[in-house]
Amino acid sequence: QAQLVESGGGLVQPGGSLRLSCTASRMIFSPYTMGWYRQAPGKQRELVASITSAGTTIYADSVKGRFTISRDNAENMVFLQMNSLKPEDTAVYYCNARWVTEVWGQGILVTVSS
């Protein structure tokens, strides 16, 4: 069964940076569109960024210019570089894979606070 495991979350001060990683296993990684979603307390889950197998990226307006999504097909990994973090970026971040099936990671907490 396909599996996604996130890492790299934690506590960071406003203005700081974090890099999230997602490692895929038990799946053929390269055809999947990979995405990062987040869910803040009391809010719906929302798309943060996605990257297709061809490398086309999409970003939520709220993170454009601050976050960068990338992928390494050789290592079955997708990354989210988050810079200039704001308190409103605080959320559980989920890795997502979508192609013929859809797979979700278990989520990882990012807290932006002083």
ZIMOKA-V510387 format. One record per run of one state. SS is the DSSP state (H for helix, E for strand, L for the rest). FROM is the first residue (numbers start at 1). TO is the last residue. If there is no record, write none. Layout:
# ZIMOKA-V510387
ss->SS from->FROM to->TO
ss->SS from->FROM to->TO
This chain:
# ZIMOKA-V510387
ss->L from->1 to->2
ss->E from->3 to->7
ss->L from->8 to->9
ss->E from->10 to->12
ss->L from->13 to->17
ss->E from->18 to->25
ss->L from->26 to->32
ss->E from->33 to->39
ss->L from->40 to->45
ss->E from->46 to->51
ss->L from->52 to->56
ss->E from->57 to->59
ss->L from->60 to->66
ss->E from->67 to->72
ss->L from->73 to->76
ss->E from->77 to->82
ss->L from->83 to->86
ss->H from->87 to->89
ss->L from->90 to->90
ss->E from->91 to->98
ss->L from->99 to->101
ss->E from->102 to->104
ss->L from->105 to->107
ss->E from->108 to->112
ss->L from->113 to->114
